[in-house]
């Protein structure tokens, strides 16, 4: 029984998966904030460009 407990205690696969999930969610959040911050500027640029054409 001790060998099985040691195996479970030393298994870090779950912790690694959680770390990758946290990193992925952080990256997604940064991308979302960047798109929302830049989105208005890009929309204004396209609006100005569209107004140049009759």
MDTraj code that builds the backbone (N, CA, C; nanometers):
import mdtraj as md
import numpy as np

residues = "UNK UNK UNK UNK UNK UNK UNK UNK UNK UNK UNK UNK UNK UNK UNK UNK UNK UNK UNK UNK UNK UNK UNK UNK UNK UNK UNK UNK UNK UNK UNK UNK UNK UNK UNK UNK UNK UNK UNK UNK UNK UNK UNK UNK UNK UNK UNK UNK UNK UNK UNK UNK UNK UNK".split()
xyz = np.array([
    [0.0817, -0.1192, 0.0000],
    [0.0000, 0.0000, 0.0000],
    [0.0865, 0.1263, 0.0000],
    [0.1995, 0.1231, 0.0665],
    [0.2868, 0.2395, 0.0712],
    [0.3424, 0.2746, -0.0662],
    [0.3691, 0.1729, -0.1479],
    [0.4224, 0.1969, -0.2814],
    [0.3185, 0.2687, -0.3672],
    [0.1930, 0.2290, -0.3540],
    [0.0862, 0.2950, -0.4292],
    [0.0680, 0.4400, -0.3840],
    [0.0769, 0.4630, -0.2550],
    [0.0652, 0.5988, -0.2035],
    [0.1809, 0.6856, -0.2507],
    [0.3003, 0.6302, -0.2528],
    [0.4158, 0.7054, -0.3023],
    [0.3990, 0.7400, -0.4492],
    [0.3454, 0.6457, -0.5268],
    [0.3242, 0.6706, -0.6687],
    [0.2235, 0.7829, -0.6887],
    [0.1150, 0.7804, -0.6138],
    [0.0142, 0.8854, -0.6249],
    [0.0676, 1.0201, -0.5765],
    [0.1460, 1.0172, -0.4712],
    [0.1997, 1.1400, -0.4141],
    [0.3002, 1.2055, -0.5094],
    [0.3749, 1.1258, -0.5836],
    [0.4778, 1.1788, -0.6726],
    [0.4263, 1.2087, -0.8128],
    [0.3013, 1.1745, -0.8395],
    [0.2439, 1.1984, -0.9717],
    [0.2066, 1.3459, -0.9843],
    [0.2712, 1.4171, -1.0771],
    [0.2482, 1.5604, -1.0944],
    [0.1756, 1.5919, -1.2246],
    [0.1174, 1.4936, -1.2903],
    [0.0501, 1.5179, -1.4176],
    [-0.0676, 1.6135, -1.4021],
    [-0.1460, 1.5976, -1.2975],
    [-0.2606, 1.6852, -1.2754],
    [-0.2189, 1.8286, -1.2493],
    [-0.1139, 1.8453, -1.1711],
    [-0.0653, 1.9798, -1.1411],
    [-0.0140, 2.0478, -1.2678],
    [0.0536, 1.9735, -1.3521],
    [0.1040, 2.0295, -1.4765],
    [-0.0108, 2.0719, -1.5666],
    [-0.1144, 1.9924, -1.5740],
    [-0.2299, 2.0271, -1.6567],
    [-0.2963, 2.1545, -1.6069],
    [-0.3080, 2.1676, -1.4772],
    [-0.3679, 2.2886, -1.4200],
    [-0.2817, 2.4104, -1.4500],
    [-0.1509, 2.3945, -1.4421],
    [-0.0620, 2.5061, -1.4730],
    [-0.0764, 2.5492, -1.6180],
    [-0.0828, 2.4532, -1.7085],
    [-0.1017, 2.4879, -1.8492],
    [-0.2363, 2.5549, -1.8722],
    [-0.3394, 2.5110, -1.8046],
    [-0.4714, 2.5725, -1.8181],
    [-0.4691, 2.7163, -1.7670],
    [-0.4001, 2.7408, -1.6574],
    [-0.3892, 2.8766, -1.6043],
    [-0.3125, 2.9674, -1.6992],
    [-0.2054, 2.9170, -1.7564],
    [-0.1271, 2.9959, -1.8516],
    [-0.2103, 3.0268, -1.9755],
    [-0.2837, 2.9276, -2.0257],
    [-0.3671, 2.9485, -2.1440],
    [-0.4773, 3.0499, -2.1163],
    [-0.5383, 3.0447, -1.9983],
    [-0.6436, 3.1411, -1.9659],
    [-0.5857, 3.2810, -1.9484],
    [-0.4658, 3.2914, -1.8953],
    [-0.4006, 3.4214, -1.8826],
    [-0.3715, 3.4806, -2.0200],
    [-0.3201, 3.3996, -2.1109],
    [-0.2922, 3.4465, -2.2469],
    [-0.4211, 3.4887, -2.3161],
    [-0.5277, 3.4104, -2.3001],
    [-0.6563, 3.4455, -2.3607],
    [-0.7089, 3.5771, -2.3048],
    [-0.6920, 3.5995, -2.1763],
    [-0.7355, 3.7246, -2.1156],
    [-0.6583, 3.8440, -2.1685],
    [-0.5277, 3.8280, -2.1839],
    [-0.4457, 3.9369, -2.2373],
    [-0.4846, 3.9671, -2.3816],
    [-0.5095, 3.8636, -2.4609],
    [-0.5522, 3.8843, -2.5991],
    [-0.6867, 3.9565, -2.6018],
    [-0.7794, 3.9157, -2.5169],
    [-0.9099, 3.9799, -2.5113],
    [-0.8997, 4.1268, -2.4745],
    [-0.8192, 4.1588, -2.3745],
    [-0.8017, 4.2987, -2.3347],
    [-0.7355, 4.3810, -2.4451],
    [-0.6393, 4.3222, -2.5127],
    [-0.5712, 4.3926, -2.6204],
    [-0.6659, 4.4215, -2.7363],
    [-0.7453, 4.3223, -2.7728],
    [-0.8401, 4.3414, -2.8830],
    [-0.9439, 4.4465, -2.8463],
    [-0.9934, 4.4443, -2.7250],
    [-1.0937, 4.5430, -2.6859],
    [-1.0334, 4.6832, -2.6773],
    [-0.9071, 4.6940, -2.6386],
    [-0.8427, 4.8247, -2.6299],
    [-0.8116, 4.8821, -2.7675],
    [-0.7710, 4.7979, -2.8601],
    [-0.7327, 4.8437, -2.9930],
    [-0.8522, 4.8477, -3.0883],
    [-0.9581, 4.7757, -3.0559],
    [-1.0725, 4.7633, -3.1452],
    [-1.1350, 4.8957, -3.1835],
    [-1.1500, 4.9858, -3.0890],
    [-1.2091, 5.1166, -3.1183],
    [-1.1239, 5.1973, -3.2144],
    [-0.9938, 5.1915, -3.1969],
    [-0.9019, 5.2641, -3.2846],
    [-0.9092, 5.2107, -3.4271],
    [-0.9116, 5.0808, -3.4406],
    [-0.9190, 5.0192, -3.5737],
    [-1.0524, 5.0528, -3.6403],
    [-1.1599, 5.0512, -3.5637],
    [-1.2908, 5.0866, -3.6171],
    [-1.2910, 5.2303, -3.6683],
    [-1.2313, 5.3214, -3.5931],
    [-1.2222, 5.4610, -3.6371],
    [-1.1408, 5.4729, -3.7649],
    [-1.0327, 5.3979, -3.7761],
    [-0.9503, 5.4039, -3.8974],
    [-1.0295, 5.3572, -4.0187],
    [-1.1056, 5.2477, -4.0053],
    [-1.1848, 5.1997, -4.1155],
    [-1.2993, 5.2948, -4.1484],
    [-1.3569, 5.3586, -4.0479],
    [-1.4624, 5.4557, -4.0727],
    [-1.4103, 5.5740, -4.1509],
    [-1.2933, 5.6244, -4.1154],
    [-1.2311, 5.7352, -4.1879],
    [-1.1978, 5.6927, -4.3305],
    [-1.1431, 5.5730, -4.3468],
    [-1.1085, 5.5244, -4.4810],
    [-1.2337, 5.5078, -4.5657],
    [-1.3419, 5.4589, -4.5070],
    [-1.4660, 5.4403, -4.5826],
    [-1.5277, 5.5735, -4.6211],
    [-1.5083, 5.6761, -4.5379],
    [-1.5638, 5.8091, -4.5690],
    [-1.4895, 5.8755, -4.6837],
    [-1.3700, 5.8308, -4.7134],
    [-1.2924, 5.8895, -4.8239],
    [-1.3478, 5.8476, -4.9597],
    [-1.4215, 5.7373, -4.9643],
    [-1.4763, 5.6895, -5.0916],
    [-1.6201, 5.7383, -5.1052],
    [-1.6517, 5.7970, -5.2210],
    [-1.7894, 5.8479, -5.2387],
    [-1.8912, 5.7382, -5.2599],
])
top = md.Topology()
chain = top.add_chain()
for i, resn in enumerate(residues, 1):
    res = top.add_residue(resn, chain, resSeq=i)
    for name in ("N", "CA", "C"):
        top.add_atom(name, md.element.get_by_symbol(name[0]), res)
traj = md.Trajectory(xyz[None], top)
